[in-house]
Amino acid sequence: MKVSLLAALLCIPAFTIRADEGMWLFDQPPRQLLRERHQFDATDAWLEHLQKASVRFNSGGSGSFVSADGLLISNHHVGADSLQKLSTKEKNYLHEGFYARAPTQELKCLDLELNVLQAIEDVTARINTAVPKDADAATAFAARRKIIAEVEKESLDRTGLRSDVVTLWEGGAYHLYRYKRYTDVRIVFAPEQQIAFYGGDPDNFEFPRYDVDICLFRAYENGQPAKVKNFLRFSAAGARDGDLIFVSGHPAGTSRQITLAEWESHRDQRLPYYLGLLKRQEVLLANWSARSEENARRAKDDLFGVQNSRKAEDGVIAGLLDPSMLSAKVRAEEDFKAKLAGKPEFADALAGYDKIAEATRILAAQAVRARVLEAGQGFNSASFGIARTLLRAGDERPKPNGERLTEFSDSGKESLELELFSDKPIYADFEMLTLADSLTFLVEALGVGDPLVQKILAGKSPRERAAELISGTKARDVAFRRRLYEGGAVSVSAANDPMIALARLVDADARALRKVYEAQGEVKQQAHAAISRARNSLLGTTGYPDATFTLRLAFGVVKGYEDAGKQVPAVTTFAGLYERAQEMKNRPPFDLPPLWVKRKSSLNLNTPLNFVSTADIIGGNSGSPVVNRAGEFVGIIFDGNLQSLPWDYAFSDKQGRATSVHSAAILEALDKVYGAQELGRELLNGRRSK
Amino acid sequence: MKVSLLAALLCIPAFTIRADEGMWLFDQPPRQLLRERHQFDATDAWLEHLQKASVRFNSGGSGSFVSADGLLISNHHVGADSLQKLSTKEKNYLHEGFYARAPTQELKCLDLELNVLQAIEDVTARINTAVPKDADAATAFAARRKIIAEVEKESLDRTGLRSDVVTLWEGGAYHLYRYKRYTDVRIVFAPEQQIAFYGGDPDNFEFPRYDVDICLFRAYENGQPAKVKNFLRFSAAGARDGDLIFVSGHPAGTSRQITLAEWESHRDQRLPYYLGLLKRQEVLLANWSARSEENARRAKDDLFGVQNSRKAEDGVIAGLLDPSMLSAKVRAEEDFKAKLAGKPEFADALAGYDKIAEATRILAAQAVRARVLEAGQGFNSASFGIARTLLRAGDERPKPNGERLTEFSDSGKESLELELFSDKPIYADFEMLTLADSLTFLVEALGVGDPLVQKILAGKSPRERAAELISGTKARDVAFRRRLYEGGAVSVSAANDPMIALARLVDADARALRKVYEAQGEVKQQAHAAISRARNSLLGTTGYPDATFTLRLAFGVVKGYEDAGKQVPAVTTFAGLYERAQEMKNRPPFDLPPLWVKRKSSLNLNTPLNFVSTADIIGGNSGSPVVNRAGEFVGIIFDGNLQSLPWDYAFSDKQGRATSVHSAAILEALDKVYGAQELGRELLNGRRSK
């Protein structure tokens, strides 16, 4: 015991960083690791350029600027949300693709917000100082919410930049992130979904893979293409097997530093619940889609999202049920606790584990009710979301900034209004479908006998009630939303809207559940902060915190892997795409778009199409640029393989790989398939032709 | 109170039979109802002929003889099980269809058993007398099991006929059913699944409908076509709008006479659990199917079954969550209880409600564990089923007949062996898929920490463990099965088969759970018997018991219905089929088989294709003959509409309808599409041409 403890104190780093693990903070990059392992010097200039060329899609995803004229690239499946909202029965951009041959043809997205990280500031001390030491959890939470709102507002007022205080290390640190914001974003090019997501759900998360999963946008300012200083030079050669590459993107969330108690709760409660819900929704949407082409179009993006999450989470749970992953987790926690034991200065850290376990138990007991009522999973419809936002905006906006529900804080106002007043289509039939099913789920989850359930159903069956609510609400009318939002609580009450009445009916219970989450979340953050301090003190401050949908740097090598005794090469080609189509007899989802059949002979079939690397990524990294040592764009992340799915909880590059579209494939497809030479030139020259 | 009680005693029938409700016993037919409502006289001869022409498919379904030479007809989706088992990668009968132009080409089914009801005998008194009055539930169950096994064995020995004691009225009566058994059954004709199940899952349970859901078989005896005295004459004209029709088939089960406590338990526990499992399996099978054509072929029949059940049960739960259905149930039970109150002679019936409620609570508390371990839902694979049967056969067969688990009783031996030694293909990859998923489900359902779960997983992840079990077991080898079955417990132990070891590992827990089900089932049966006696005494003995997969007579009228303000006509035509295909752009599952495209011009497009009627049916009725007053075959049941789905719990013909293929469509398709003139002649002549 003593020897190993001594060894730990002397030489074992904070994490045993295996291979190319890590989603590193841009202000705490793994300089030493890169130098030692890859003989690469990550200079400040190199990092700043990459940071400022990286783009966050607020709808969930990553991207990067690729020309001085505001051109930026992400994945098709990141752009799909915007494409879906712009599509109609007559014009289905998702299915047909899109190319603006002239700037005037570019399609303005309805509610897309992009963020570009400008600066990071550590505000941990300021936040923690404002939280009284021995307050109860609810008071501490209120104080923390207040100071965070204050810091954000102050920064917004001073800089005009979007300002978010981000919780890192599960509560160990608080950083202020300032972003330049773009809300006039236009679609320049999208391929057909059939080639972007070639192989559909069956090939999703698989490799070898053959997807042209890209979408090009242009950011505008004051009605003109944004002038961008930091953009990535496009490499025509692109990534090669064995190359060191970097990924700069926005992994949405990981759970690598949670305690064993939290880990077990995810495995035993959260994930099974979530998977059950996803499979329920998948069956609902898939079967509704099969009833007509127009149904399929309306449900397309939602169905993709559900299937994508389902396949990912099925992979995650398979990982969590692998005893070797559990025993590694158990061992790591036991070892670290052993280091804390008997040391008064780490007593709070050691006690933190028990506090987290207790808070986890409390939350688990409320979880289903909270998800159904407060997270709104019992009222699955855009209309309910709008109705609740209007109701709560009326109640929250008159309060002081620091006392509001966080989504109504001044710093979040612009983003909230962009979404609330979006002109996106909301289809009554689709709303009834999802609301009826989720009301049925609510009854199952909370019980027919629950008094609130009885009030929610109002003496009707879920189907009848859903039909009545969706027919009766005016939530689909943007002018109505504006009027109520601006008129405040009085207008909201006067509107007598049945969906708002439903939101009001559940609001007391929903808010009470949220308070439990806030208070227990505070307990966990404080406990994690203590553990974090102990770790820094014992093991130094190296490492990287769990992902938080903030900009991170990952690195790795373009590299194949062995699967079931066979070597899987790192790179696929267009030739492989056509072979796959033939092998699968062009049966959907392995059919090729007509243009790809027609232009086959024009293509250089040896062009690299997709490739895998050992870079550490997760959901949210979709669309992240892959750059080489020179900082050039050599590819774009769009997926991970099946073996990467448990990365949510622990990284391993034994077989796990990140999957990218190769830069050469993008150029070749634009040129030979789509006749988009002008766009290809902009990528190669880094600016539009005059 | 008094008046209504008096009214009840004087004139209100046992059930308020609404409209054409009822799944009537053949020995207690609704003669009076038919006479009064439809001026039809159901003579003994008419009934006996229909009874003996009706066929039960032991695999789950109904059918009828339609020629003196053993030709019989059922649904394609009933025959699908046999077609799937006979298909290979090279020859997919399910997809391509099949027609034996000569008797020698007829395809012998691997493990199909048909039953034809010969006689019914009421054995209630004999069964109940053998059960000691004041014994505890377990003892009473054992006594009941023993006497049932005895009655069955005695009948089998005496008559050579399959002899089943059937529990009716949830325990109110016990009838001995004797069947002629056919186990040499050959497929004569099956259309392509694409026309049999035209419109697939999206159009399943919908109307208007356009399916040629038929399959023709021939029963053999001693290697020769069976000579059949009772068969149905095929009507070329078939059913017409407004006609009185009869359905003779085997509804598998309904829950109309359960108590409110049981009803609520179905709604709150059983159905949500079952639907969750179905949706989980649908996602699993659909996505595995999408990965390759061969996967799709292997999973086809299972996927159909899962989707079919899921759509049905979604409809059932929608019905149960309709407050009007609940209030009708509540009122009926309250009214009847009011009639019992204060009457010492009905005290046991009144107390029965509480006993049933208590038993239902006990069962609900054990239900998940029982389903996972004893019903085997945690080990979803053919191999596990075989392994468990071998293990238990070794343990059970040496016991006296009346003390064995019921499935090992002497009277069930022939059926059990037919299934156990079936040469049906079992695919290792498919087995691993379903076993891995169900082991994951087992972990979720029982918890990782459960000691038995730990032993089941044996230190491996569900996927690893499934792969190891399926690779290691010899259950797929029929010779191995025979050897172990014949060698008994010693051979079973000596085999050291890992899947049998797994079955043994869970057997003590599984059997213990089964004992709970047996004992509480006995409690419920006794309580229902008391309620049943009170009902007979108060209201007379008219009415029909819940469905039990025994032969029932339903009747109704060919009749359209109103839906969303529009009148849905009762009959569709071939013209409608081609219009539907065009409307849906021939997109799967609305594409037509090539032969149907080619032969369109030969068809009389005005031929009736499908029709709806008010006959009371449920799952298991699939393939039931629809006959007219003359007892002629005018159609074949294959489905009910969406509004019929809650019929499981309560009948209503406001919109609910049974759906049939019209006899004229069958003749027209055989003649014009398939060139099966010989078969058409046999149907019209009632015998093969010489």
Interface residues (C-beta under 8 A of the other chain):
Chain A: G200 D201 P202 E264 R267 D268 P272 G276 K279 R280 E282 V283 A286 N287 A290 R291 S292 E293 R310 K311 I317 A318 L321 D322 P323 T440 V443 E444 G447 V448 L457 G459 K460 S461 P462 R463 E464 M584 K585 R587 P588 P589
Chain B: G200 D201 P202 E264 R267 D268 P272 G276 K279 R280 E282 V283 A286 N287 A290 R291 S292 E293 Q307 R310 K311 I317 A318 L321 D322 P323 T440 V443 E444 G447 V448 L457 G459 K460 S461 P462 R463 E464 M584 K585 R587 P588 P589
